Amino acid sequence: MPIPEQVKFHQVVLRSLQYGGELTLKEVQNYVAAEFDLTAADKKYRTKGGNAVYTMRIGSSLSLLKEAGFITSPRRSVYTILPSGRNVLNIELTPESFYKRAQEEAENIKNGLVYSPRATSCDVVEVTPEKQIFVAARRQREELSRNLLDAIMDIPSPEGNYFFEKLVTDLLVNMGYGEGQTTQASNDCGIDGIIKTDPLGFNPVYIQAKRYAADNKVDRPTIQSFAGALGAVSRGAFITTSSFTPAAVEYARTYPHADIVLIDGARLTSLMITYNLGVSISETIQIKHIDTDYFMQATGERE
C-alpha cells in the first residue's frame, strides 16, 4: 500500500509504545511498518536526499510526541510512553484530531502552561493558579500510580499472587464488564478470572494475571499459551504488573481467533485510579470563575 501521509503516523507510533516498556527505534519502526502493512518496496521508497520516507515520518512523529509530553527518551534511540500518552490513547480521536491535540500540548509545554516531564528544577514559568492545580494533580496521579504498583508488589507470595488475581477481576467488574469471579488455582487451566458479561454467561471474558517484577517482561510464548487456554472464548485480557515484549504485543494484535487485550503495570494503575479500585477520594477541589452574566445585569436597562 502507499505510505500513509505524515498525519496518520503519530497515533500509530504512540501505540507502538503502549505495551512494550522501553522500545528501540528499530522496534518502533518494525511495529509501524507492520501496522501499515508496508511492503519491501514501500520501505525502500526514498526522498531525493536518499532517506527512507517511512522512517523519516516515524522520526518526525517521535519528535512531536516528545514535545507534547506523551513519550520520553531515556537513552539515545530508546523510547517509552508516559502516563499522558496513555491517557490520550484512551480518547477516540481521528488522526487529524490527534495531531492537533499533540500540537496543542507541545505548545502548552513550550509556553510553560503545563508540566513538562523534561523540565528541570531550574525552570521558572509564569502560570495561572488553575494551571498550577492541573500540574499538581497530574504529578499526584503519577505518584499515586507508582504507590499502587508498590502496594501490589509488596504483598508476599503466594498471598500476593492470589490477591492480584482478585484485584484484576475486581477491576473489570468496576469497569462495567459484568459479574466476575476468580478461578480455583488447582484447576484454572491458565485462566485466573472470568467475567460473565450477560446473565447466562454466553460471552465471557477470560483473564490471566501475572504479578511480575518490572524487568520481567511477558514474552510471546506466554501470550501464545494464554491464547490456547481461551479455547472457544473470543475475548481475553492479560494483565501484568510489568510490561510486554514487542513480539508478545504483535502476537496479541494479530491473533485471529480472539480479541486479546494486554494491560501492563502503568495502564493497570491508571485504570485503578480512574475506576476507583484500591483508592479513595480524600478531598474534592472546585475551581470557580466569575459569573460575568450576573454582573452584566448592572449595565442592563431598567424595566
C-alpha positions in Angstrom: 0.0 0.0 0.0 1.2 3.6 -0.5 3.0 5.1 2.5 0.4 7.0 4.6 0.7 10.7 5.0 2.5 12.1 8.0 -0.6 12.9 10.0 -1.5 9.3 10.2 1.8 8.2 11.7 1.5 10.0 15.1 -1.1 7.7 16.8 0.4 4.6 15.4 3.9 5.5 16.6 2.5 6.2 20.1 0.6 2.9 20.1 3.8 1.0 19.4 5.0 2.1 22.8 1.8 1.3 24.7 2.7 -2.1 26.0 6.4 -2.6 25.4 8.1 -0.6 28.2 11.3 0.7 26.6 11.5 0.2 22.8 14.3 0.8 20.4 13.9 2.9 17.3 14.1 -0.2 15.2 11.4 -1.9 17.2 9.1 1.1 16.7 9.9 1.1 13.0 9.0 -2.6 12.8 5.7 -2.1 14.6 4.7 0.8 12.4 5.7 -1.0 9.2 3.5 -4.0 10.2 0.6 -1.8 11.3 0.6 -0.1 7.9 1.3 -3.3 6.1 4.2 -1.7 4.3 5.9 -3.9 1.6 9.6 -4.2 1.0 9.2 -1.7 -1.9 7.4 0.7 0.4 10.3 0.6 2.9 12.8 1.3 0.1 10.9 4.4 -1.1 13.2 7.3 -0.5 13.3 11.1 -0.7 15.5 12.9 -3.1 18.0 13.2 -0.3 18.2 9.4 -0.1 16.3 8.9 3.2 13.6 6.2 3.6 10.3 8.1 3.7 8.6 5.9 6.3 11.5 6.2 8.8 11.6 9.9 8.4 7.9 10.1 9.1 8.4 8.0 12.2 11.2 10.2 13.3 9.0 13.3 12.9 6.3 11.7 14.9 8.7 10.8 17.7 9.8 14.4 17.9 6.3 15.7 18.1 5.3 13.1 20.7 8.3 14.1 22.9 7.5 17.8 22.6 3.9 17.0 23.6 5.0 15.2 26.7 3.5 11.9 25.5 6.8 10.0 25.4 10.3 10.3 26.7 13.7 9.0 25.5 15.7 7.7 28.5 18.6 6.8 26.1 19.6 7.5 22.6 17.2 5.8 20.1 15.2 4.3 23.0 11.7 5.4 23.8 9.0 4.8 26.4 5.4 6.1 26.8 4.4 8.5 29.6 1.0 8.5 31.5 -0.2 11.5 29.5 0.5 9.4 26.3 -1.6 6.5 27.6 -4.4 8.9 28.6 -4.6 10.4 25.1 -4.7 6.9 23.6 -7.8 6.2 25.6 -9.6 9.0 23.8 -11.3 8.2 20.4 -9.6 10.7 18.1 -9.2 10.9 14.4 -5.6 11.1 13.1 -6.2 14.8 12.4 -7.6 15.5 15.8 -4.8 13.6 17.5 -2.2 15.7 15.6 -4.0 18.9 16.6 -4.1 17.7 20.2 -0.4 16.8 20.2 0.5 20.3 18.7 -1.6 22.0 21.4 0.1 20.0 24.2 3.5 20.8 22.7 2.7 24.5 22.6 1.4 24.5 26.1 4.6 22.9 27.4 6.7 25.3 25.3 4.8 28.3 26.9 5.0 26.8 30.4 1.3 26.3 30.7 1.6 22.6 31.7 4.2 20.5 33.4 6.8 19.0 31.1 8.4 15.7 32.0 11.7 17.1 30.6 11.5 20.2 32.8 14.3 20.8 35.4 14.1 22.3 38.9 15.7 25.4 37.4 12.8 26.1 35.1 10.7 29.0 36.2 7.5 29.8 34.4 4.5 32.1 35.0 1.3 30.0 35.3 -2.2 30.7 36.5 -3.4 29.2 39.7 -5.7 26.9 37.7 -2.7 25.6 35.7 -0.8 25.1 38.9 -3.6 22.9 40.2 -3.7 21.0 37.0 0.1 20.3 37.1 -0.1 19.3 40.8 -3.0 16.9 40.1 -1.0 15.3 37.2 2.0 14.9 39.4 -0.1 13.5 42.2 -1.7 11.0 39.9 1.7 9.8 38.6 2.9 9.4 42.2 -0.3 7.5 43.2 0.3 5.2 40.2 3.7 4.3 41.5 2.5 3.8 45.0 -0.3 1.5 43.8 2.2 -0.7 41.9 4.5 -0.8 45.0 1.5 -1.8 47.2 0.7 -4.7 44.8 4.3 -5.9 44.7 4.8 -5.6 48.5 2.4 -8.4 49.4 4.5 -11.5 49.9 3.8 -14.7 47.8 1.7 -16.7 47.5 -0.9 -14.5 49.1 0.1 -11.6 46.9 -0.4 -13.6 43.7 -3.9 -14.7 44.8 -4.7 -11.1 45.7 -3.6 -9.8 42.4 -5.9 -12.3 40.6 -8.8 -10.9 42.6 -7.6 -7.3 42.0 -7.7 -7.6 38.2 -11.0 -9.4 38.3 -12.5 -6.6 40.5 -11.1 -4.0 38.1 -13.0 -5.4 35.1 -16.1 -5.5 37.3 -15.6 -1.9 38.3 -15.2 -1.0 34.6 -18.7 -2.4 34.0 -18.0 -5.6 32.0 -20.1 -7.8 34.2 -20.0 -10.2 37.2 -16.6 -11.5 38.0 -15.1 -14.5 39.8 -11.6 -15.9 40.3 -10.9 -19.5 39.4 -9.6 -22.3 41.5 -5.8 -22.3 41.5 -5.6 -26.1 41.1 -7.8 -26.3 38.0 -7.7 -22.9 36.3 -6.0 -24.1 33.0 -4.1 -20.9 32.8 -7.2 -18.7 33.5 -7.2 -16.7 36.7 -10.5 -14.9 36.4 -13.8 -15.0 34.5 -16.1 -12.1 33.8 -19.7 -13.0 32.9 -20.9 -10.2 30.6 -24.5 -11.4 30.5 -26.7 -13.3 33.0 -26.3 -16.7 31.3 -22.5 -16.3 30.8 -22.7 -16.7 27.0 -20.0 -14.1 26.2 -17.4 -14.4 29.0 -14.0 -12.5 29.2 -11.2 -14.7 30.4 -8.4 -13.1 32.5 -4.8 -14.1 33.2 -2.9 -12.2 35.8 0.9 -12.2 36.2 2.5 -10.3 39.1 6.0 -9.8 37.7 8.9 -7.6 38.6 9.4 -4.6 36.3 12.3 -6.2 34.5 10.4 -9.5 33.8 8.6 -8.8 30.6 5.8 -11.0 29.4 7.0 -12.8 26.3 5.3 -14.2 23.2 5.2 -17.9 24.3 3.3 -16.8 27.4 0.7 -14.9 25.3 0.5 -17.9 23.0 -0.2 -20.2 26.0 -2.9 -17.8 27.1 -4.5 -17.8 23.6 -4.6 -21.5 23.7 -6.3 -21.5 27.1 -9.1 -19.3 25.7 -10.4 -22.2 23.7 -13.7 -21.1 22.0 -13.9 -17.9 24.1 -13.4 -14.9 21.9 -12.2 -12.3 24.4 -9.3 -12.3 26.8 -7.4 -9.8 29.0 -3.8 -10.5 30.0 -2.8 -8.2 32.9 0.6 -7.8 34.4 2.5 -5.5 36.7 5.5 -5.4 34.3 5.3 -5.0 30.5 5.3 -6.9 27.3 7.9 -7.7 24.7 7.3 -6.4 21.2 6.8 -10.0 19.9 4.1 -10.6 22.6 2.3 -7.4 21.5 2.5 -8.3 17.9 1.1 -11.8 18.6 -1.8 -10.5 20.6 -2.6 -7.9 17.9 -2.7 -10.3 15.1 -4.2 -13.4 16.8 -7.1 -14.3 14.5 -9.4 -16.3 16.8 -10.0 -13.9 19.7 -9.6 -10.3 20.9 -6.7 -10.3 23.4 -6.1 -7.1 25.3 -2.8 -6.6 27.0 -2.6 -4.4 30.1 0.8 -3.5 31.6 1.6 -2.1 35.0 1.3 1.5 34.1 -2.0 1.1 32.4 -3.3 -1.1 35.2 -2.7 1.5 37.9 -4.1 4.3 35.7 -7.3 2.2 35.3 -7.4 1.5 39.0 -7.4 5.3 39.7 -10.0 6.1 37.0 -12.4 3.4 38.2 -11.7 3.9 42.0 -10.2 0.5 42.8 -7.8 0.5 45.7 -8.0 4.3 46.1 -10.3 6.7 47.8 -11.2 10.4 47.4 -9.7 12.4 50.2 -10.7 15.8 49.0 -12.5 17.5 46.1 -11.5 20.9 44.8 -13.9 23.1 42.9 -12.5 25.7 40.6 -14.8 28.7 40.3 -14.8 31.6 37.9 -16.6 34.9 38.0 -20.1 34.8 36.5 -19.9 37.7 34.1 -23.6 37.3 33.1 -24.6 38.1 36.7 -22.6 41.4 36.7 -23.8 42.3 33.2 -27.2 42.9 34.8 -25.8 46.1 36.2 -25.5 47.6 32.7 -28.9 46.4 31.5 -31.8 48.7 31.0 -34.4 49.0 33.8 -37.8 47.9 33.0 
